[in-house]
Structure formats: C-alpha cells, structure tokens
Amino acid sequence: MTSDTEQKIIDNTIKMIDQDGYQSISLRKLARHFGMTTGAFYKHFKNKEELFYQTSIVLSQQVANQLKVAKGDAFGQLLSIAQGFCKLFQTAPNRMDFLFFNPTVIKVYRQSNQDFPFLTMIRDLARQVNPGKVSNEDFFNQIWAFIQGYALLIKNQVTNYDANLVELTLLELTGEK
C-alpha cells in the first residue's frame, strides 16, 4: 500500500516521463519538484530503481485496464490488445518506452512476475491461442517479440502503424482462419 506522498511522487514521475522521457529523471529533480531533500525522498523509496519499479506497476495496471477487452475469443482479444498497444506507442511514446524498455523493468521481465498485469494478460491469451507447435513460453515470446518489436519500429518512426499487418501476422503465428 502506498502512502499519499508516495502516490504523488509516482504520479509526478509519470508526468515527467510523459514530458521528457524516463532518462531525464533524477532523484534530485524529483525531490526539488516536491520541495523536499533527497534524504526525505529516501523515506519513501529506497532508490530510483524502486521508484521506477513501483511506477511501472502503476503504469502496467493502467495499460492493462485501457487495453482489456472483456468479450470475444482469445484471438480477437489478443488482436485488439496488440493493435491498442501499437497505437499507444504513437500517442504516448515516452510512457510506453519507460514501461517496456527501461532497465529496471527489463530485469523484472526476465522473471515470471505477477506485479505486471499487462504482461500476465498477454501471457494468458497467448497460451489460449497457442497452436501447440512450441511450448506456451516460447509461443508467448514469439507473440511478444512481434508486438513489442513492431511497436518499437512505430515509436522510432521506422514504419507507420498498419492494423492489417498486425492482424495478418497474428493470424499467421496462431494459425487462426
């Protein structure tokens, strides 16, 4: 459970990420923004890594809620989420860059971790549409590599988002008709 001050720090961290990217955030900047010393900041978070971890959990929940599709088959849900994910990389590139590419979170992704509901949701849907040619973990990696890789190409303006390409690729990976 986070305190009001911790929640305010997380909320302002998200605002700073949206404005300038996570790379520009320092504990001194955050503490100064709140009119507190860095020592006072450490009463709430052990270090920047812990702040980023907690911020990532909040953002993961927000993304999961935003992209969650309540109805439809697993393939349709996965397709809708993948398309929404790619669109978020267009509309909120700094936030998505932080959530999926910052070093603190990358360490966590190496483990099976329930703190990140968005990835849990993708894992579950990938398991449901796995045609069985590879393990569920390998199939998740294939699906996730495509979704994340394509979104990164969009973010870096290497390509433009194409909903049809997302659908065709997922159809090919899953063997759906």
Long-range contacts (C-beta under 8 A, 24 or more apart in sequence): 2-54, 3-44, 5-44, 6-44, 6-45, 6-54, 8-34, 9-34, 9-41, 9-44, 9-45, 9-51, 10-51, 10-54, 10-55, 10-58, 13-51, 13-52, 13-55, 14-55, 14-58, 14-59, 14-95, 17-55, 17-94, 17-95, 17-98, 18-92, 18-94, 18-95, 19-94, 20-94, 21-94, 21-97, 21-98, 22-52, 22-94, 22-97, 22-98, 22-102, 27-51, 49-104, 52-98, 52-102, 52-104, 52-105, 53-104, 53-105, 53-108, 55-98, 56-98, 56-99, 56-102, 56-104, 56-105, 56-108, 56-116, 57-115, 57-116, 59-95, 59-98, 59-99, 60-99, 60-115, 60-116, 60-117, 60-118, 60-119, 61-117, 61-118, 63-88, 63-99, 63-118, 64-117, 64-118, 64-120, 64-121, 67-118, 67-121, 68-121, 74-125, 74-128, 74-129, 75-129, 75-170, 75-174, 75-176, 77-125, 78-122, 78-125, 78-126, 78-129, 78-143, 78-170, 78-174, 79-166, 79-167, 79-170, 81-121, 81-122, 81-125, 82-147, 82-166, 82-170, 83-163, 83-166, 83-167, 85-147, 85-151, 86-147, 86-150, 86-151, 86-154, 86-161, 86-166, 87-161, 88-151, 89-151, 89-152, 89-154, 89-155, 90-154, 90-155, 90-161, 93-155, 96-151, 96-155, 97-155, 100-148, 100-151, 101-152, 119-144, 122-147, 129-174, 129-176, 130-174, 131-174, 131-175, 139-173, 142-173, 143-170, 143-173, 146-170, 146-173
